[in-house]
Amino acid sequence: MHRLTGIAPERLVTDHEALMSAIEAVDESLRAGADKERAKAAIVRFDDVLLAHLDREESLVIPILLEMTPTEAWALIHGA
């Protein structure tokens, strides 16, 4: 995205960091003997982080991809 727009998607990058943290929290909360309320809270937090990220990604990235040809989008996504 930065290469196409000149704008670094900093928020999307920090979102990915938050998603990894939320995934780790869910994983830890689901280990044997974990408290159900802790697991529920971790899953709700992950859901919140994921949906907010996908909304941002959809509003920032999808319009750019839709302006490209399929070949251009494939190359951008897959680094070809």
Helices and strands as residue ranges (DSSP letters): H 2-5, H 10-29, H 36-60, H 62-66, H 70-78
